[in-house]
Amino acid sequence: MLKKILITGFALLFQFTYTLWNKTDSAENSSNWTPLGVLGLNISQIAFHNWTQGGDNSIAWTFIGNFGLDYNSTSWSFNNKLKIAFGMNKLGDNPFRTTDNELFLENVLIRKLGWFADPYFSNIVRTIIANGYNYKTTPETQIAGFFDPGYISQSIGFAYSIEKLFRFRLGIGFQETFTNKFRHYTDDTQTPDKLEAFKFDTGIESVSELDLPIDENLFYQSKIRLFSRFKSLDVWDVRWDNLITAKINKYLNVNLNVLVIYEKQQSLKTQIKESLQLGITYNLF
């Protein structure tokens, strides 16, 4: 029954998108849709020749893509976001190692009823792009792959917003976890004789987003997602993504990104990734 509800929800979501995109009034249709496309490339390099003070050659690069397609009318809001990040570095004669590796897709459909909080349906897809390794072992050990694990989550509830500054939504959440080789992410401890490749959880999901202009060329963005299963409401999955952007000119930005993750199935310890980068950005739309 639950699978039928989810399949029906996806079908309605795609049907709604198709209907909006193919409105008979093309002028009105194009004015309601707002595309977003920002590409970023950060490069760091240092080389030595006959250098007597120590050090080693190194090169590091990171590609970041932020894309979106939003629809807004008096009755509906349909926001679609895609974030892609991939980076590598090389120190001396060592091979290239992965430093950034993420794919994040989010779709949020809101029915505007003029209430204090409007009903919504959301879908989120999370995974890595390339194989992930633990470089602290010798040789390095693969610990993840594309959609191994992969997470797809949906929620139905109510959304509240303050213009473009703050957005909050709270609802009943469903989360599917997929694995292939690395089944400890989906293993059910209640069945010790079997390693499951799929796990389905139901619970509560909340998402809070803040877009705060600090100064004319300084911006702060924060997004935190919380998910707790009904069977263990004292344990919460946390994903808190923070980005401070200082705009130098049209093409150059300085970015400070801090990503905090806690998922008990992945690690009993809080995961933190911090990066400070000077890079080139280009707005496609």
BELJOMO-V556551 format. One record per residue. N is the residue number from 1. RES is the residue in one small letter. PSI is psi in whole degrees, 0 to 359 (999 if undefined). OMEGA is omega in whole degrees, 0 to 359 (NA if undefined). D_LAST is the distance of its C-alpha to the last C-alpha in Angstrom with 2 decimals. Layout:
N | RES | PSI | OMEGA | D_LAST
N | RES | PSI | OMEGA | D_LAST
This chain:
1 | m | 315 | 181 | 41.69
2 | l | 320 | 178 | 38.88
3 | k | 322 | 179 | 37.22
4 | k | 321 | 178 | 37.44
5 | i | 316 | 181 | 35.74
6 | l | 317 | 179 | 32.80
7 | i | 319 | 178 | 32.53
8 | t | 320 | 178 | 32.69
9 | g | 316 | 177 | 29.95
10 | f | 318 | 181 | 27.59
11 | a | 317 | 179 | 28.65
12 | l | 323 | 179 | 27.98
13 | l | 312 | 180 | 24.50
14 | f | 322 | 179 | 23.56
15 | q | 321 | 179 | 25.44
16 | f | 315 | 179 | 23.65
17 | t | 315 | 181 | 20.18
18 | y | 318 | 181 | 21.57
19 | t | 316 | 179 | 23.15
20 | l | 318 | 184 | 20.14
21 | w | 334 | 185 | 18.04
22 | n | 36 | 176 | 21.03
23 | k | 149 | 180 | 22.06
24 | t | 326 | 178 | 24.24
25 | d | 93 | 187 | 22.54
26 | s | 327 | 180 | 19.28
27 | a | 315 | 178 | 18.32
28 | e | 322 | 181 | 18.85
29 | n | 312 | 182 | 17.14
30 | s | 328 | 181 | 13.78
31 | s | 336 | 180 | 14.07
32 | n | 339 | 182 | 14.89
33 | w | 135 | 178 | 11.97
34 | t | 111 | 178 | 8.85
35 | p | 155 | 177 | 6.28
36 | l | 132 | 177 | 5.34
37 | g | 112 | 180 | 5.28
38 | v | 124 | 178 | 7.45
39 | l | 141 | 179 | 10.29
40 | g | 143 | 178 | 13.56
41 | l | 121 | 179 | 16.90
42 | n | 130 | 183 | 20.12
43 | i | 136 | 175 | 23.31
44 | s | 131 | 184 | 26.86
45 | q | 142 | 174 | 29.84
46 | i | 139 | 182 | 33.48
47 | a | 148 | 181 | 36.35
48 | f | 147 | 174 | 40.10
49 | h | 121 | 183 | 42.86
50 | n | 42 | 183 | 46.48
51 | w | 127 | 186 | 45.35
52 | t | 3 | 184 | 48.29
53 | q | 14 | 177 | 46.64
54 | g | 166 | 181 | 45.22
55 | g | 174 | 181 | 41.79
56 | d | 152 | 178 | 39.99
57 | n | 144 | 177 | 37.06
58 | s | 153 | 174 | 33.81
59 | i | 139 | 179 | 30.18
60 | a | 142 | 177 | 27.43
61 | w | 151 | 179 | 23.76
62 | t | 130 | 176 | 21.11
63 | f | 132 | 179 | 17.80
64 | i | 131 | 176 | 15.44
65 | g | 127 | 175 | 12.42
66 | n | 119 | 184 | 10.96
67 | f | 153 | 179 | 9.24
68 | g | 158 | 175 | 9.67
69 | l | 107 | 186 | 10.30
70 | d | 141 | 176 | 12.38
71 | y | 132 | 179 | 14.92
72 | n | 130 | 174 | 17.05
73 | s | 185 | 180 | 20.15
74 | t | 340 | 185 | 23.56
75 | s | 334 | 187 | 24.95
76 | w | 152 | 169 | 22.39
77 | s | 127 | 182 | 19.59
78 | f | 106 | 185 | 18.00
79 | n | 132 | 181 | 15.71
80 | n | 127 | 181 | 14.66
81 | k | 139 | 176 | 13.83
82 | l | 124 | 177 | 14.26
83 | k | 129 | 177 | 15.27
84 | i | 129 | 178 | 16.67
85 | a | 129 | 178 | 18.82
86 | f | 131 | 180 | 21.40
87 | g | 157 | 180 | 23.60
88 | m | 158 | 173 | 27.03
89 | n | 161 | 181 | 29.67
90 | k | 127 | 179 | 32.87
91 | l | 118 | 179 | 35.94
92 | g | 227 | 181 | 38.71
93 | d | 1 | 178 | 39.97
94 | n | 152 | 177 | 38.59
95 | p | 166 | 177 | 36.09
96 | f | 142 | 177 | 32.42
97 | r | 145 | 181 | 31.96
98 | t | 132 | 179 | 29.04
99 | t | 332 | 178 | 27.81
100 | d | 140 | 191 | 24.63
101 | n | 91 | 187 | 24.27
102 | e | 142 | 170 | 22.31
103 | l | 126 | 184 | 20.43
104 | f | 119 | 180 | 19.70
105 | l | 132 | 181 | 18.52
106 | e | 134 | 175 | 18.95
107 | n | 130 | 180 | 19.18
108 | v | 121 | 179 | 20.63
109 | l | 122 | 183 | 22.03
110 | i | 131 | 174 | 23.65
111 | r | 116 | 183 | 26.12
112 | k | 113 | 180 | 26.28
113 | l | 358 | 181 | 29.99
114 | g | 14 | 178 | 30.23
115 | w | 174 | 175 | 32.19
116 | f | 321 | 175 | 32.17
117 | a | 134 | 184 | 30.34
118 | d | 149 | 179 | 28.77
119 | p | 148 | 182 | 29.33
120 | y | 163 | 169 | 26.67
121 | f | 133 | 182 | 26.37
122 | s | 157 | 176 | 24.33
123 | n | 134 | 180 | 24.00
124 | i | 135 | 176 | 23.26
125 | v | 128 | 181 | 23.51
126 | r | 136 | 174 | 24.36
127 | t | 180 | 171 | 25.65
128 | i | 164 | 184 | 25.60
129 | i | 311 | 182 | 24.27
130 | a | 173 | 179 | 27.29
131 | n | 141 | 178 | 30.91
132 | g | 141 | 186 | 31.73
133 | y | 152 | 169 | 34.93
134 | n | 108 | 185 | 37.36
135 | y | 1 | 179 | 38.03
136 | k | 350 | 177 | 40.96
137 | t | 158 | 178 | 43.19
138 | t | 115 | 353 | 44.84
139 | p | 173 | 181 | 43.59
140 | e | 150 | 184 | 40.22
141 | t | 129 | 177 | 40.07
142 | q | 132 | 181 | 37.29
143 | i | 354 | 179 | 36.58
144 | a | 163 | 178 | 33.50
145 | g | 181 | 179 | 31.48
146 | f | 121 | 184 | 28.58
147 | f | 34 | 178 | 29.28
148 | d | 73 | 10 | 32.58
149 | p | 159 | 172 | 32.26
150 | g | 142 | 184 | 29.42
151 | y | 131 | 172 | 28.89
152 | i | 127 | 182 | 27.82
153 | s | 145 | 177 | 28.40
154 | q | 154 | 174 | 28.33
155 | s | 151 | 178 | 29.41
156 | i | 127 | 181 | 30.51
157 | g | 222 | 183 | 31.23
158 | f | 145 | 183 | 30.08
159 | a | 143 | 180 | 27.03
160 | y | 143 | 181 | 27.11
161 | s | 153 | 172 | 24.47
162 | i | 92 | 183 | 24.59
163 | e | 230 | 180 | 21.54
164 | k | 6 | 185 | 18.60
165 | l | 313 | 188 | 21.15
166 | f | 138 | 178 | 23.10
167 | r | 139 | 180 | 23.12
168 | f | 138 | 174 | 26.14
169 | r | 147 | 183 | 27.35
170 | l | 132 | 181 | 30.72
171 | g | 182 | 174 | 32.17
172 | i | 130 | 186 | 34.22
173 | g | 148 | 174 | 32.60
174 | f | 134 | 181 | 33.17
175 | q | 128 | 177 | 32.40
176 | e | 131 | 178 | 33.03
177 | t | 128 | 182 | 33.51
178 | f | 139 | 175 | 33.81
179 | t | 169 | 174 | 35.58
180 | n | 284 | 179 | 37.40
181 | k | 323 | 189 | 39.22
182 | f | 74 | 189 | 38.62
183 | r | 1 | 176 | 40.26
184 | h | 342 | 176 | 41.26
185 | y | 337 | 184 | 37.97
186 | t | 1 | 184 | 39.24
187 | d | 136 | 176 | 42.99
188 | d | 116 | 183 | 45.15
189 | t | 345 | 180 | 47.90
190 | q | 349 | 178 | 50.10
191 | t | 78 | 185 | 50.46
192 | p | 342 | 181 | 51.59
193 | d | 6 | 184 | 52.61
194 | k | 141 | 176 | 49.13
195 | l | 104 | 182 | 45.67
196 | e | 146 | 177 | 43.12
197 | a | 1 | 182 | 39.77
198 | f | 140 | 177 | 38.20
199 | k | 137 | 180 | 38.31
200 | f | 126 | 181 | 37.48
201 | d | 146 | 172 | 37.43
202 | t | 147 | 182 | 37.35
203 | g | 213 | 181 | 37.04
204 | i | 134 | 178 | 35.14
205 | e | 138 | 172 | 31.48
206 | s | 144 | 179 | 29.78
207 | v | 127 | 178 | 26.27
208 | s | 134 | 181 | 25.54
209 | e | 138 | 179 | 22.24
210 | l | 127 | 174 | 22.07
211 | d | 104 | 189 | 19.26
212 | l | 113 | 173 | 21.38
213 | p | 116 | 182 | 20.57
214 | i | 319 | 179 | 23.63
215 | d | 184 | 184 | 23.23
216 | e | 321 | 182 | 20.92
217 | n | 24 | 181 | 19.30
218 | l | 125 | 186 | 20.60
219 | f | 146 | 177 | 19.23
220 | y | 129 | 177 | 20.97
221 | q | 135 | 180 | 19.75
222 | s | 138 | 179 | 22.44
223 | k | 124 | 180 | 22.80
224 | i | 129 | 177 | 26.25
225 | r | 130 | 178 | 27.36
226 | l | 137 | 178 | 31.09
227 | f | 129 | 178 | 32.95
228 | s | 136 | 181 | 36.71
229 | r | 146 | 180 | 38.86
230 | f | 329 | 182 | 41.55
231 | k | 349 | 179 | 44.15
232 | s | 70 | 184 | 43.41
233 | l | 351 | 177 | 41.96
234 | d | 356 | 180 | 43.08
235 | v | 129 | 183 | 40.53
236 | w | 137 | 168 | 36.79
237 | d | 134 | 183 | 33.86
238 | v | 131 | 171 | 31.55
239 | r | 111 | 184 | 28.03
240 | w | 110 | 185 | 26.88
241 | d | 121 | 182 | 23.64
242 | n | 136 | 180 | 23.28
243 | l | 124 | 172 | 20.72
244 | i | 124 | 182 | 21.28
245 | t | 125 | 174 | 18.68
246 | a | 115 | 184 | 19.92
247 | k | 118 | 180 | 17.47
248 | i | 309 | 174 | 19.40
249 | n | 199 | 186 | 17.07
250 | k | 330 | 187 | 13.52
251 | y | 348 | 184 | 13.84
252 | l | 131 | 178 | 16.77
253 | n | 152 | 168 | 17.29
254 | v | 126 | 185 | 20.46
255 | n | 133 | 171 | 20.24
256 | l | 114 | 183 | 23.25
257 | n | 129 | 176 | 23.01
258 | v | 118 | 180 | 26.06
259 | l | 123 | 181 | 26.30
260 | v | 126 | 182 | 29.59
261 | i | 134 | 168 | 30.78
262 | y | 114 | 174 | 34.12
263 | e | 114 | 187 | 35.05
264 | k | 326 | 181 | 38.79
265 | q | 334 | 179 | 38.60
266 | q | 313 | 182 | 36.68
267 | s | 146 | 177 | 38.66
268 | l | 350 | 180 | 41.11
269 | k | 152 | 178 | 39.54
270 | t | 133 | 179 | 36.33
271 | q | 136 | 180 | 33.59
272 | i | 131 | 174 | 31.59
273 | k | 126 | 180 | 28.88
274 | e | 136 | 178 | 27.96
275 | s | 136 | 176 | 25.77
276 | l | 119 | 190 | 25.21
277 | q | 144 | 170 | 22.83
278 | l | 123 | 186 | 21.59
279 | g | 175 | 178 | 18.60
280 | i | 132 | 177 | 15.79
281 | t | 149 | 179 | 12.18
282 | y | 127 | 180 | 9.07
283 | n | 115 | 177 | 5.48
284 | l | 322 | 181 | 3.80
285 | f | 999 | NA | 0.00
